[in-house]
Amino acid sequence: MFFITSKLLAFLSKPIIWIFILLVSSLIFKTKRRTLLIYSISIFWVFSNGFLADKAAKAWETSPKSISSLTHNYKYGIVLGGYSSYNKEIQHINFNDSGDRLISAIELYKLGKIKKIIISGGNGELVNNGMKESEWSKSFMINMGIESKDIILENSSRNTMENAQNTAVLMGIDINQKSLLITSACHMKRANFCFNKNNFNIDCYPTDITNSDITLTVDYLFIPNIDALVKWEDLIHEWIGYIVYKIKF
């Protein structure tokens, strides 16, 4: 039930859904058409504004860390899934905007900052189609020169709390060792909450940081940008998820 509710909340976190509902309502409620259209246009402009989206993202994201600031070497780097899909036709991984999660883990491994990589992520769909993100990620990492013995898979979780719960079972007594949690900066607050709830001893390494060094142009400040809608969708999804987890757990 919790998983289904999470998927429903994720669907409702999309600003484009709000805009669509308002536009449909304007066709049904003719006496309120003008007001509903004004709301639709206003919401569209706010959520398609790149400047506002980046400001909101920077306010929420966990602050970035440089690799040189990691004075501790970790036995485990825990990478949370949701960064890729898989092309069955050509049998190849396709990274999305969160792809830095895995790339950063590989870099940290190569630099000796982490000794083993735990990939935590099964299938986040309501109906499991048999594909496991951790499994196709393992093949990619081996191709990138990671030793098979240093790759540990947790492939049954469907959400962030299950990432933490299942990884805790997988690690056993090693949960007491300080580990490095690797996920997107936007997702880190919720992930950190879940892993702390499951008694992990972790440091955070956020990836996919919103760039703050941006020139303030007219286009950036005023012209609608579809990427801003996507960023707001991710942010609202994280806000809702964080609140739900705080209430439930």
C-alpha positions in Angstrom: 0.0 0.0 0.0 2.8 2.4 0.9 4.5 1.7 -2.5 1.3 2.4 -4.4 0.7 5.6 -2.4 4.3 6.7 -3.2 3.7 6.2 -6.9 0.4 8.2 -6.7 2.2 11.0 -5.0 5.0 10.9 -7.6 2.4 11.3 -10.3 0.7 14.3 -8.5 4.1 15.9 -8.0 4.3 16.8 -11.7 3.4 20.5 -12.3 2.4 19.7 -15.9 -0.5 17.6 -14.4 -1.7 20.6 -12.4 -1.6 22.7 -15.6 -3.5 20.1 -17.5 -6.2 19.8 -14.8 -6.6 23.6 -14.8 -6.9 23.7 -18.6 -9.5 20.9 -18.7 -11.4 22.6 -15.9 -11.5 25.9 -17.9 -13.3 24.0 -20.6 -15.8 22.5 -18.2 -16.5 25.5 -15.9 -17.1 28.3 -18.4 -18.0 30.9 -15.8 -14.5 30.4 -14.2 -12.7 30.1 -17.5 -10.8 33.4 -17.4 -9.6 32.8 -13.8 -8.6 29.2 -14.5 -6.6 30.3 -17.6 -4.8 32.9 -15.6 -3.9 30.3 -13.0 -2.7 28.0 -15.8 -0.5 30.5 -17.4 0.9 31.7 -14.1 1.8 28.2 -12.9 3.3 27.4 -16.2 5.6 30.5 -16.2 6.7 29.9 -12.6 7.5 26.2 -13.0 9.2 26.7 -16.4 11.5 29.5 -15.2 15.0 28.2 -15.1 16.2 30.8 -12.6 13.5 30.0 -10.0 14.0 26.3 -10.5 17.8 26.5 -9.9 17.3 28.8 -6.8 14.8 26.3 -5.3 17.1 23.4 -6.1 20.2 25.0 -4.6 18.2 25.8 -1.4 17.2 22.1 -1.0 20.2 20.2 -2.2 22.9 18.9 0.1 26.1 20.9 -0.2 28.7 19.4 -2.6 32.0 17.9 -1.5 35.2 17.8 -3.4 37.0 14.4 -3.5 40.0 16.1 -1.8 37.8 16.9 1.2 37.3 13.1 1.8 40.0 12.5 4.4 38.5 9.1 5.2 38.9 6.0 3.1 35.8 3.8 3.1 35.3 0.1 2.8 31.8 0.6 1.2 30.4 3.2 -1.2 26.6 2.8 -1.4 25.2 3.9 -4.7 21.4 4.4 -4.9 19.6 3.4 -8.1 17.4 5.5 -10.4 20.3 6.7 -12.6 19.8 4.6 -15.7 17.7 2.4 -18.0 18.6 -0.5 -20.2 18.4 -0.9 -23.9 17.6 -4.6 -24.5 18.1 -4.4 -28.2 21.8 -3.4 -28.0 22.3 -4.6 -24.4 23.7 -1.3 -23.2 23.1 1.0 -20.2 21.5 4.4 -20.8 22.3 7.0 -18.2 19.7 9.7 -17.2 20.3 13.1 -15.4 21.3 11.2 -12.2 24.1 9.2 -14.0 26.8 10.9 -11.9 25.9 8.6 -9.0 27.5 5.6 -10.7 30.2 7.6 -12.5 31.3 9.2 -9.2 31.4 5.8 -7.4 33.7 4.5 -10.2 36.0 7.5 -9.8 36.1 7.2 -6.1 36.9 3.5 -6.4 39.7 4.1 -8.9 41.2 6.8 -6.5 41.1 4.4 -3.6 38.5 6.3 -1.6 36.2 3.3 -1.5 37.1 -0.4 -1.6 33.8 -1.9 -2.6 30.7 -0.5 -4.4 27.2 -1.5 -3.2 24.5 -0.9 -5.9 21.2 -0.6 -4.2 18.3 -0.6 -6.7 15.9 -3.2 -8.0 12.9 -2.2 -10.1 10.9 0.9 -9.0 7.9 0.1 -11.2 4.6 -1.0 -9.8 4.7 -4.0 -12.2 8.1 -5.6 -12.2 9.3 -6.4 -15.8 12.2 -8.5 -14.6 14.9 -5.9 -15.3 17.2 -5.0 -12.4 19.2 -1.8 -12.5 21.9 -3.2 -10.2 22.5 -6.2 -12.5 23.0 -4.2 -15.7 25.1 -1.7 -13.7 27.5 -4.6 -12.7 28.2 -5.4 -16.3 29.0 -1.8 -17.0 31.3 -1.5 -14.0 33.2 -4.6 -14.9 33.7 -3.2 -18.4 35.1 0.0 -16.7 37.7 -2.0 -14.9 36.0 -2.6 -11.5 36.9 -6.0 -10.0 33.8 -8.3 -9.8 34.6 -9.2 -6.2 34.3 -5.5 -5.3 30.8 -5.1 -6.6 27.9 -6.0 -4.3 24.3 -6.0 -5.5 21.1 -5.2 -3.6 18.5 -5.7 -6.3 15.1 -6.1 -4.5 14.4 -2.5 -3.2 11.7 -0.4 -4.8 12.1 2.9 -2.9 14.6 4.8 -0.8 13.6 3.3 2.6 13.9 -0.2 1.1 17.3 0.8 -0.2 18.4 1.4 3.4 16.6 -1.6 5.0 17.8 -4.1 2.4 21.4 -2.8 2.4 21.4 -3.0 6.2 20.6 -6.7 6.0 23.2 -7.2 3.2 26.0 -5.5 5.2 25.2 -7.2 8.5 27.7 -6.2 11.2 29.6 -4.1 8.7 26.8 -1.5 9.1 28.8 -0.1 12.0 31.7 0.8 9.7 31.7 4.3 8.3 30.4 4.1 4.7 29.9 6.7 1.9 26.4 7.3 0.7 26.4 8.3 -3.0 23.3 9.8 -4.5 22.0 13.0 -6.2 22.2 16.2 -4.1 18.4 16.6 -4.6 17.8 13.1 -3.2 20.4 13.2 -0.4 18.2 14.6 2.4 15.6 11.8 2.0 18.3 9.2 1.5 20.3 10.4 4.6 17.1 10.2 6.7 16.4 6.7 5.6 19.9 5.4 6.2 20.1 7.1 9.6 16.8 5.5 10.6 18.4 2.1 9.9 21.4 2.8 12.1 24.0 3.4 9.4 27.3 5.2 10.1 27.6 7.2 6.9 29.1 10.2 5.3 27.3 11.8 2.3 28.7 12.4 -1.1 26.1 14.3 -3.2 26.3 14.2 -7.0 24.4 15.9 -9.8 24.8 19.3 -8.2 22.9 22.3 -9.6 25.4 24.7 -11.1 25.4 28.0 -9.3 27.9 29.7 -11.6 25.4 30.8 -14.3 25.3 34.0 -16.2 22.0 35.9 -15.7 20.7 36.4 -19.2 17.2 37.5 -20.4 16.5 34.0 -21.6 17.5 32.4 -18.3 15.5 34.9 -16.2 12.3 35.2 -18.3 11.9 32.7 -21.1 10.2 29.3 -20.3 12.4 26.3 -20.3 11.2 22.7 -20.3 14.2 21.6 -18.2 12.9 23.7 -15.4 9.6 21.8 -15.4 11.6 18.6 -15.0 13.7 20.0 -12.1 10.6 21.2 -10.3 9.0 17.8 -10.7 12.1 16.2 -9.1 12.1 18.8 -6.3 8.4 18.4 -5.5 8.7 14.6 -5.6 11.6 14.8 -3.0 9.7 17.2 -0.8 6.6 15.0 -0.7 8.7 11.9 -0.2 10.6 13.4 2.6 7.5 14.6 4.4 5.8 11.2 4.0 8.8 9.3 5.3 9.1 11.7 8.3 5.5 11.0 9.1 5.5 7.3 8.5 8.9 6.4 10.0 
